[in-house]
Amino acid sequence: MRMLNLGIVAHVDAGKTSLTERLLFDSGAIRRLGSVDDGSTTTDGMDLERRRGITIRSAVAAFTVTGHRIHLIDTPGHTDFVAEVERALGVLDGAILVLSAVEGVQAHTRVLMRTLRAMGVPTILFVNKIDRVGARHTSLMADIRRLLSPSAVAMNRPTDIGTKSADVMALSPGLELAEVLAEHSDAALRSYVDGIDPVVLREELVRLSKAGAVHPVFFGSAITGTGISDLRKGITDLLPSTEPTGAGPLDGVVFAVERDRAGRRFALARLFSGALAARDRVTFARRDSSGSVITDSGITTGVLDAEGNPARVSAGGIARVTGLPSLRVGDRLGSTAAAPTLARFRPPTLETVVTPRSAAEAPALFTGLTQLADQDPLIDVRRGPSPGSLVVSLYGEVQREVIAARLAEEFGVVAEFSAPRVVCVERPAGTGSAVETIGDTSPVLFWATIGLRVEPGPLDSGVRFQLEAERGSLPAAFITAIEDSTRATLREGIHGWQVVDCVVTLTHTGYCSPISTAADFRGLTPLVVAETLRRAGTVVCEPLDDVELEVPEDTLSQVLSAIVRHDGVPETPLVRNGSASVEAVIPSARLQELQRVLPGLTAGAGVVTSRFGGHRPVSGEPPNRPRTDHNPFDREVYLAG
């Protein structure tokens, strides 16, 4: 049986969870059709998801249709959970992008389509809710071709659209299909010129759809089931599938972490090659918050397939792995040779300080946030500036509300959240060196000698630790203590922000046997790191977004002025057919303000999409973040603490 990992993505409220329920129900995978409105859907397993009617975390379900085993991955639709969507997209063979026939192409729909195309994921478009008042067909197809894909081609046509009796009619291969395919296929072009050949067009449609070059469009209704049979046939015919095989070395990626009702932890991984079973030793790699590559290994205690049955999972399948507590979302399984190409997801650009209502709730707050971070490591929980407080990274306000609700409902903690602030980073401005030797303090506090040099590294390179001193000059445990402490200290630089894109070199070592311990090196390293950074200097950099705006031509001047007012730098606009497209770079801190004013400037017709655009040095006085460590930059305070 062939295997297909299928993602369903959409702007919030387009109906993707309802579509998931319909596909599972019609295939016999579930006995009762769940409803988002009454909170009975299969993939929205959390009470909070059911109550709010939104998907918060990716979920996997499975069904069988015409010789294909489909692993259905339901992903969040809200922009605050974009990282969850990005992780899921990386494991897909194909995707369904759901649109509402009423709301049409929305801003986040365009972001998702752009991401799918950039990642090379073959995609089918499903236009949902054709039975709703206000549903559109002809004008919506024009919008789809203009805003999402000029290679979109309709596979069916709705009848009685916008009424309860709405239905669909299949379209035979004809002139419209030939025109789209001719842009990508010589065979289709010959058919277009010499006379329509339905067989040739059908063959080319299948080939080009599986390659992601064209995008079939199906109309229907997930609630009534109209058009779903057409869509199911399109899934198996027009999206690529694989024959399971255990050949080759293990290669896979973890895209979710979940716990069952008994609290047992599972890491969900897509396998690209090789196979995985219980008692296998697995090597895995990840990027930490600074972008550095970290490797680890362990032995699995259990491996289940996507349906939850113990199995030896082969390439193409989804494995639920137990027994590796350090396995996290985004980890690459198998050879560490894959580590340099590990994906980097859009980092959160906001953070908030979370404080328990009372000191007695501090342990529960830590436990709750730690478990939530296990499911989404990008929230990056760390110690806060006041006793009992913690700092959490965020993408937006909805995510903050979800975290607060989950803390209250799942862990019994009522927490207070500070106003979010933008997360900056620090980069070394130059090169700095420092050495601390045994006896530099009186009395001797650290029986260790450490010399370090810090210098700028390539952009997006994280932190690289290397040795210049001879490896045999110091026990391996002491070198490990120095490296670990160096990375921990770099989480708060001169101005309190994480230091990234640097190379740290161990230049001097020394110890006194048998007195010296690893604790001496862990305690002394922060002082040496702080001095190297002080001598090198750091530059505080703020996050940026690359934005694309599509606005009516007659509003272009106002929009350009607004971009500049929000500290953005626009490029030369492209004007065509009464519409203007503008690309710009804008500080992430100002993006939401621009999004709020855009509807008023464009009478609601403006659309803005964005993606993370890196960092740039802040202008003026660099912002400082309150410290949460023992402040090695103040030697007296550090040594006294």
Buried (B, 14 or more C-beta within 10 A) or exposed (E): EBBBBBBBBBBBBBBBBBBBBBBBBBBEBBEEBBBBEEBEBBBBEBEBBBEBBBBBBBBBBBBEBEEBBBBBBBBBBBBBBBBBBBBBBBBBBBBBBBBBBBBBBBBBBBBBBBBBBEBEBBBBBBBBBBBBEEBBBEEBBEBBBBBBBEBBBBBBBBBEBBEEEBBBEEBEBEEEBBEBBBBBBEBBBBBBEEEBBEEBBBBBBBBBBBEBBBBBBBBBBBBBEBBBEBBBBBBBBBBBBBEBBBEEEBBBBBBBBBEEEEEEBBBBBBBBBBBBBBEBEBBBBBBBBBBBBBEBEBEBEBBBBBBEEEBBBBBBBBBBBBBBEEBBBBBBBBBBEBBEEBEEBBBBBBBBBBBBEEEEBBEBBBEBBEBBBBBBBBBBBBBBBEEBBBBBBBBBEBBBBBBBBBBBEBBEBEBEBBEBBBBBBBBBBEBBBBBBBBEEBEEEBBBBBBBBBBBBBEEEBBBBBEBEBEEEBBBEEBBEBBBBBBBBBBBBBBBBBBBBBBBBBBBBBBBEEEEBBBEBBBBBBBBBBBBBBBBBBBBBBBBBBBBBBBBBEEBBEBBBEBBEEBBBEBEEBEEEEEBBBBBBBBBBBBBEBBBEBBEEBBEEEBBBBBBBBEBBEBEEEBBEBEBBBBBBBEEEEBBEE
